[in-house]
Amino acid sequence: LTVLNAGRRYLKAEDLSGKVFVTSGLGGMSGAQAKAAVIAGCVGVIAEVDEAALLKRHKQGWLMEISNNLDHCIARLRDARRNKIALSLGYHGNVVDLWERLVYELDMTGELLVDLGSDQTSCHNPFSGGYYPVQLGFEEAKQLLSTDPGKFRTLVQESLKRHVAAINRLADKGMFFWDYGNAFLLEAQRAGADVEKRGANKTEFRYPSYVQHIMG
C-alpha cells in the first residue's frame, strides 16, 4: 500500500509497471519490500549487507533474484524497466554504493533510472548494528563495532552524509524519496547531512514521512 500510494501521490500513476523503486533492508519488517514491489508491478531493487537475510527472503519466494554485482543490477533494472516486468532484485551490498551508482549513471547517460526511493535500515539503532557504513564490508564492520565503537560511529555518520548526498542528487532530477519511519532522516540530520526543509524550522525534513504524507 505504501508503494502504491507513493506512486499515486508523487508519480500521479495508478500503474507502476516500468517504474523503479530503490530501497534497503530485507530483515524483519523491511523484508516485505521485495514482495511489495512485485505486487505493485514495479521494479524493486533492495540492498542488504547481510547475505543471510537475502537468502532467507529468496528461499521464501519474496525476493526473485540476488546479485552482488552492480553492473548486473543496473543491466537487470534497465531491462525490466524497459519491458515493464515486475521484478524484485536483491543487491548484496551497501545501499550507499547502489545510490552512488545510480548518480553515476545519471551523470554519464543523463538517464534517471529510479522513480521512487526509501530506506528501511534500522536507523533507530545506527551505532549498534542497525546501519552499516559503506566504507567497510559487512564482516569488517562487525569487527570494528566490537573493537572500536567510536570509530564505527564516525564511519556511520560519514556514510549517512554520502547516502543523503546521492539521494538529493537523484531527487533534484525527479525521484521521489520518503522516510519509512526508521529514523533515517533524523540520524542523517544529526550526522550533518543536508536533509532540512528549505525555509522551514529545523524539525522539518525535505522528504515526507510515509505515515503522514503517504498512508495518511
Secondary structure, DSSP 8 states (H G I E B T S, - for coil): -HHHHHHHHHS--S--TT-EEEEE--SSGGGHHHHHHHHHTSEEEEEES-HHHHHHHHHHTS--EEES-HHHHHHHHHHHHHHT--EEEEEES-HHHHHHHHHHHHHHH-----SEE---S-TTSIIIIIS--TTS-HHHHHHHHHH-HHHHHHHHHHHHHHHHHHHHHHHHTT-EE-B-SSSHHHHHHHHT-S-B-TTS-TT-BSS-BIIIIII-
